[in-house]
Amino acid sequence: MSVFGVLTGGGDCPGLNAAIRAIVRGSIAQGHTVVGIRQGWRGLAEPDVVPLDRRAVAGILPRGGTILGSSGWNPFREAGGIEGLTETTRALEIAGVVAIGGEGTLGVAHLLHTELDYPVVGIPKTIDNDLAGTDVTIGFDTAVHICTEAIDRLHTTAESHNRVMVVEVMGRNTGWIAAASGISGGADVILVPELPTAIEDVCDRLRQRHADGKDFSIVVVAEGYPLTRRSGEQQGPVVQDVDTYGYARLGGIGRVVAEEITRETGYETRVTVLGHVQRGGTPTARDRFLATRLGLRAAELAAAGSWGRMAAVRGMEIVDVSLEEATRERRSVPPAWIAASGIVE
Ligand code: F6P
């Protein structure tokens, strides 16, 4: 019988609790015990650990957020971080850790495994859906659902007032949420970092809609979109500051795009920044189902001592891939999605 640790790192998302529950139940079924590590990697270095039995995870399946708390604390950047982490692992006789995270958290997991032979497996989560090695990440479906509902709501008020509604969504450096929710909500323009449409083309499309008698429009813009001109000149994306993993914190491009549209077309324009609403609340059934299946696979990987792997999705199947593959590069929106969103004429 072994003791496994589980942690959630980086930005939270709906579905994390479903994954924690599955890891606990899956591990117990195989005769192991689980401890929860609080606040991401920090809880291992500055020990903050709670026992997780079946009772501790009862009722958490539909709850958003994470019962363990989360942080972007990085042991490679903090003095004594690695020493603390290895000491706690030894002292609590933790046989291995299941890290539920995105690029940053799993990047740390990969480094720990390759540099220190640390026993860790990963589970992919991020509303951004930008992790390689898996078709989809926990949280993405719920975020797309929330954004699509917002776009539907904005449609009716846009129509009443003949306005252009600019909706800024998250996604960091990729446009997965913008493309999926924009397509699902029937947005008229979708702006993503992968293939940034020139603002002049955006304005032409809005004028064309007016000429066709449609004097309202919905523009969905990913926070990572750089304002782009036909000349090829680019501004942005708009950066607020830098987070603990060293990634730029984005936000604000919606206002810039709206100002450009108003100046160019004279149309009345409003901006909605969906922000952290996209990460809050109850997970969709699809995210609960995904998180449960990934959690169970991670428990199997841990029980088998298959360290350095990440539970992942390929088509309809749950598979596992190396953490190296998962963190090697960021996954962009495929060209077919971009074509489907009408970005390419
Ligand atoms: O990675 C998830 C995400 O929500 C991104 O889409 C967004 O850019 C970022 O996290 C926001 O980070 P924070 O919660 O630190 O403001």
Residues whose N, C-alpha, C, O or C-beta is under 5 A from the ligand:
A	BS01	F6P	G11 D128 M170 G171 R172 L250
